[in-house]
Amino acid sequence: MQINRAGLGLLKSFEGWRAHAYQDVTGIWTIGYGHTSRAGAPEVHRGMTITREEGTAILLRDLKSFSDAIRPDIKVRLNANQFSALLSFAYNVGPANFKKSSVLRYVNQKRFAEVPARLALWTKAGGKVLRGLSRRRAAEGALFLRPPNDDSVREEAEEIREAGRQVVQRQGKSALQSTTNRAAAGLTLAVIVDQLKELIALAEQGGDAVRDVSGLVPEGGGWVNLIWPAALSLAALAVCAWIIRERMKKSTEHGV
């Protein structure tokens, strides 16, 4: 038995595509759709580049190898969705971890309804729980329980991913709860208030200022005195926006 269309779509969406070799969160060199040297040829190294066609060929070869590795340990009959969910799990954690997992034990005991909860235990990398892994385990659990005769193939991948997103929404922090985002917003507000105080002080100086339709403009090149606080305020806003954007992106992709 091989991975089905829904399982392949799930696996590709969570592995992501990378044409250039990179080190994952545990420091292992990876390329394509999550291929590492431990899965077999080709050996991944710094500076390595492949095409998407090569990446797909490598993925299918890796999946055949993983399928052959885990099939003998599955002692019960499974449908395509169940096997594909387990193959995605094994591809992520490795055949050795799959063989000793409670996931396999519950499968072989035909405790199918409890398998998603067993999958949900495998959400750590480098000793930390990652939201990305929580989403993946939830999606694999949803696929495992999906009726085999459901013919809504085109919607399979998105529905399964949505199941993962809902689990994360229940478990994770919102953007407003992020202490990093709160600190960035607070610092930005403090800078802006400080610069507004400087502008007010300039306005209250009176003697060297003349009014025009746009407000107070100091004479003798005093524009700089107004532009400098405004520039600092804009810079602070830009930094705050960047910090919040990067934090939200990191939370979404890596669960931190």
Backbone torsions as a table, in degrees:
resi	resn	phi	psi	omega
1	MET	NA	138.5	-179.9
2	GLN	-115.9	171.4	179.2
3	ILE	-67.3	141.3	179.7
4	ASN	-92.0	-177.3	-174.9
5	ARG	-62.7	-43.1	-179.4
6	ALA	-64.4	-42.3	-179.8
7	GLY	-65.5	-39.8	179.6
8	LEU	-66.3	-40.6	177.7
9	GLY	-63.9	-40.8	178.0
10	LEU	-62.1	-49.5	-177.1
11	LEU	-61.5	-45.3	179.8
12	LYS	-62.8	-39.9	-176.6
13	SER	-66.5	-36.2	-178.9
14	PHE	-85.5	-33.3	176.9
15	GLU	-70.6	-36.4	-176.9
16	GLY	74.1	166.8	-178.9
17	TRP	-113.0	129.5	175.6
18	ARG	-135.5	117.8	-179.8
19	ALA	-77.0	-22.8	-177.8
20	HIS	-111.7	142.8	-179.2
21	ALA	-62.0	140.6	178.8
22	TYR	-146.2	164.4	176.5
23	GLN	-98.6	128.5	-179.5
24	ASP	-75.9	-173.2	-174.9
25	VAL	-63.9	-18.5	177.8
26	THR	-101.1	5.0	176.2
27	GLY	89.1	9.0	-177.8
28	ILE	-89.0	132.3	179.1
29	TRP	-68.1	129.7	-173.2
30	THR	-137.3	152.8	178.4
31	ILE	-153.8	164.0	177.4
32	GLY	64.2	-131.4	178.3
33	TYR	-96.2	59.0	177.2
34	GLY	80.0	20.1	-179.3
35	HIS	-76.1	134.2	173.9
36	THR	-126.0	165.7	-179.2
37	SER	-63.7	-26.5	-179.6
38	ARG	-65.3	-22.2	179.4
39	ALA	-81.5	-12.0	-178.1
40	GLY	122.2	-166.9	-178.9
41	ALA	-68.0	149.6	-1.9
42	PRO	-82.8	154.6	177.2
43	GLU	-72.2	132.9	-177.3
44	VAL	-92.1	134.5	-179.0
45	HIS	-145.1	165.8	179.8
46	ARG	-58.0	135.3	177.9
47	GLY	85.5	-2.4	-178.4
48	MET	-71.4	141.0	178.8
49	THR	-136.4	139.9	176.9
50	ILE	-136.6	163.1	175.3
51	THR	-87.7	165.8	178.7
52	ARG	-63.9	-36.0	178.0
53	GLU	-63.0	-42.6	177.6
54	GLU	-65.2	-38.3	179.5
55	GLY	-63.5	-40.6	178.8
56	THR	-65.6	-42.1	178.8
57	ALA	-62.7	-41.3	179.2
58	ILE	-65.2	-43.1	179.9
59	LEU	-60.4	-47.5	-179.0
60	LEU	-63.1	-37.5	177.2
61	ARG	-66.8	-41.5	178.1
62	ASP	-63.3	-43.0	-178.7
63	LEU	-64.3	-36.0	176.3
64	LYS	-62.8	-41.9	179.3
65	SER	-65.6	-42.9	179.7
66	PHE	-67.4	-39.2	178.9
67	SER	-61.4	-45.3	178.7
68	ASP	-62.9	-31.4	-176.3
69	ALA	-75.7	-34.2	-174.3
70	ILE	-97.6	-21.0	-175.5
71	ARG	-57.5	-43.3	-178.4
72	PRO	-62.8	-21.7	-177.4
73	ASP	-88.3	-11.4	178.0
74	ILE	-91.0	114.1	-171.3
75	LYS	-99.2	2.1	-178.6
76	VAL	-122.8	163.3	179.7
77	ARG	-82.1	131.6	-179.4
78	LEU	-121.9	154.3	172.5
79	ASN	-86.4	175.5	-174.4
80	ALA	-62.7	-38.1	179.5
81	ASN	-67.2	-41.8	179.5
82	GLN	-63.4	-47.1	-179.1
83	PHE	-65.7	-39.9	-179.3
84	SER	-64.2	-38.8	177.5
85	ALA	-63.8	-42.3	179.1
86	LEU	-68.0	-35.9	179.2
87	LEU	-67.0	-39.8	176.4
88	SER	-61.6	-42.4	178.6
89	PHE	-62.7	-47.6	-179.5
90	ALA	-64.6	-36.5	178.2
91	TYR	-62.4	-32.5	-178.0
92	ASN	-81.5	-42.3	-174.4
93	VAL	-99.5	-15.0	-178.7
94	GLY	97.3	146.6	-178.7
95	PRO	-59.3	-35.5	-178.3
96	ALA	-64.4	-45.2	178.4
97	ASN	-67.2	-36.3	178.3
98	PHE	-61.4	-43.9	-176.2
99	LYS	-63.5	-31.7	-177.7
100	LYS	-99.1	5.1	-175.3
101	SER	-81.9	156.0	173.8
102	SER	-70.3	-19.2	176.9
103	VAL	-58.6	-51.8	-179.9
104	LEU	-63.4	-41.3	-179.0
105	ARG	-61.0	-43.8	-179.9
106	TYR	-68.5	-35.5	176.9
107	VAL	-61.4	-48.3	-177.2
108	ASN	-68.9	-19.9	175.2
109	GLN	-90.3	2.8	-179.3
110	LYS	60.4	30.9	175.7
111	ARG	-93.2	59.9	-170.7
112	PHE	-61.2	-37.5	-177.8
113	ALA	-64.4	-21.5	-177.9
114	GLU	-95.1	-6.1	-177.4
115	VAL	-61.6	-43.8	178.3
116	PRO	-55.4	-37.3	178.4
117	ALA	-67.7	-33.8	176.6
118	ARG	-69.1	-39.7	177.0
119	LEU	-61.7	-37.5	-176.2
120	ALA	-66.3	-11.6	177.5
121	LEU	-77.3	-17.0	-175.0
122	TRP	-100.2	72.4	-176.4
123	THR	-124.6	12.0	-177.4
124	LYS	-107.5	148.4	172.3
125	ALA	-144.9	127.9	-176.6
126	GLY	64.7	26.7	179.1
127	GLY	82.6	2.0	-178.0
128	LYS	-119.2	142.4	174.8
129	VAL	-75.7	126.1	-179.8
130	LEU	-109.1	134.3	179.2
131	ARG	-62.5	-35.4	178.5
132	GLY	-60.1	-41.0	177.9
133	LEU	-71.4	-34.6	176.6
134	SER	-62.2	-41.6	177.8
135	ARG	-64.6	-41.4	-178.1
136	ARG	-66.5	-44.9	179.6
137	ARG	-62.1	-39.1	178.3
138	ALA	-64.6	-39.8	179.6
139	ALA	-67.3	-41.2	178.0
140	GLU	-64.8	-38.6	177.3
141	GLY	-64.4	-39.8	178.6
142	ALA	-65.6	-40.1	177.8
143	LEU	-66.3	-39.3	-179.2
144	PHE	-59.7	-36.9	-177.9
145	LEU	-89.7	-3.6	-176.4
146	ARG	-69.3	131.8	179.2
147	PRO	-56.5	135.0	-176.8
148	PRO	-68.3	-21.7	-177.8
149	ASN	-97.9	12.2	177.3
150	ASP	-72.6	120.2	-173.0
151	ASP	-98.8	12.9	178.5
152	SER	-84.4	62.1	-171.7
153	VAL	-61.4	-40.8	-173.6
154	ARG	-65.1	-25.1	-176.8
155	GLU	-98.9	-0.5	-173.5
156	GLU	-58.3	-54.6	-173.3
157	ALA	-60.9	-45.3	-177.8
158	GLU	-67.7	-37.7	179.0
159	GLU	-65.3	-39.9	179.9
160	ILE	-68.2	-41.8	177.0
161	ARG	-63.2	-37.0	179.1
162	GLU	-63.1	-36.1	176.9
163	ALA	-61.1	-40.3	177.2
164	GLY	-65.8	-40.8	-179.9
165	ARG	-63.9	-38.0	-179.4
166	GLN	-65.5	-37.5	177.7
167	VAL	-63.9	-42.9	-179.8
168	VAL	-65.1	-38.4	179.1
169	GLN	-62.3	-32.9	178.7
170	ARG	-77.9	-26.8	-174.0
171	GLN	-98.3	-36.1	-169.2
172	GLY	-89.9	173.5	177.2
173	LYS	-85.2	151.7	172.3
174	SER	-83.3	170.1	179.9
175	ALA	-61.5	-36.1	-178.7
176	LEU	-71.4	-22.6	179.8
177	GLN	-85.5	-11.3	-178.0
178	SER	-67.2	122.5	178.7
179	THR	-65.7	-32.3	177.7
180	THR	-64.6	-45.4	179.2
181	ASN	-64.6	-39.3	179.5
182	ARG	-64.5	-42.1	179.8
183	ALA	-63.3	-42.2	-179.9
184	ALA	-63.8	-43.0	179.7
185	ALA	-66.3	-39.7	179.3
186	GLY	-64.9	-42.9	178.7
187	LEU	-63.8	-41.6	179.3
188	THR	-62.7	-43.5	179.3
189	LEU	-62.2	-39.0	179.8
190	ALA	-64.5	-41.4	179.1
191	VAL	-64.3	-44.5	-178.5
192	ILE	-63.3	-43.5	178.7
193	VAL	-61.0	-41.6	-179.9
194	ASP	-62.9	-40.8	-179.6
195	GLN	-71.2	-33.1	176.2
196	LEU	-65.0	-36.7	176.8
197	LYS	-61.2	-39.0	178.2
198	GLU	-65.2	-40.9	178.7
199	LEU	-63.6	-40.9	178.7
200	ILE	-64.3	-39.8	179.3
201	ALA	-62.3	-40.7	177.6
202	LEU	-62.8	-40.7	-178.3
203	ALA	-65.4	-32.9	-177.5
204	GLU	-80.0	-10.9	178.5
205	GLN	-64.2	-35.8	170.5
206	GLY	72.1	-66.2	-168.6
207	GLY	-53.7	-42.6	-174.9
208	ASP	-95.1	14.5	-175.8
209	ALA	-118.5	146.4	174.1
210	VAL	-125.2	149.7	-178.7
211	ARG	-94.3	140.9	166.6
212	ASP	-132.3	-172.3	-173.9
213	VAL	-67.3	-19.7	-177.1
214	SER	-94.8	-5.1	179.0
215	GLY	128.4	-157.2	-178.7
216	LEU	-81.7	127.7	179.1
217	VAL	-130.0	107.9	180.0
218	PRO	-61.2	144.4	178.3
219	GLU	-78.4	168.4	174.2
220	GLY	65.1	45.0	176.8
221	GLY	80.0	17.4	-177.8
222	GLY	-71.1	-1.7	177.1
223	TRP	-52.5	-37.6	-177.3
224	VAL	-59.4	-35.2	-179.2
225	ASN	-65.4	-26.2	177.2
226	LEU	-89.7	-38.3	-176.3
227	ILE	-68.5	-37.8	-175.4
228	TRP	-60.6	-50.1	177.4
229	PRO	-62.1	-39.3	179.3
230	ALA	-63.2	-41.0	-180.0
231	ALA	-64.4	-41.6	178.0
232	LEU	-62.3	-40.5	179.4
233	SER	-63.8	-43.8	178.6
234	LEU	-64.3	-40.1	179.1
235	ALA	-63.5	-41.1	178.8
236	ALA	-63.1	-41.1	177.3
237	LEU	-62.5	-41.6	-179.7
238	ALA	-64.0	-43.3	178.8
239	VAL	-63.8	-42.7	178.6
240	CYS	-60.4	-45.4	-179.6
241	ALA	-62.4	-39.6	-179.6
242	TRP	-66.8	-43.8	-179.8
243	ILE	-61.1	-45.5	-179.1
244	ILE	-64.8	-41.7	179.5
245	ARG	-62.7	-46.5	-178.8
246	GLU	-66.0	-38.0	179.6
247	ARG	-64.5	-44.1	179.9
248	MET	-66.0	-39.1	178.4
249	LYS	-63.9	-43.2	-179.3
250	LYS	-66.0	-38.8	179.0
251	SER	-63.9	-40.8	-178.6
252	THR	-66.7	-43.1	-172.9
253	GLU	-86.1	-34.2	-171.1
254	HIS	-122.4	-4.6	176.7
255	GLY	72.6	29.2	-179.7
256	VAL	-123.7	NA	NA
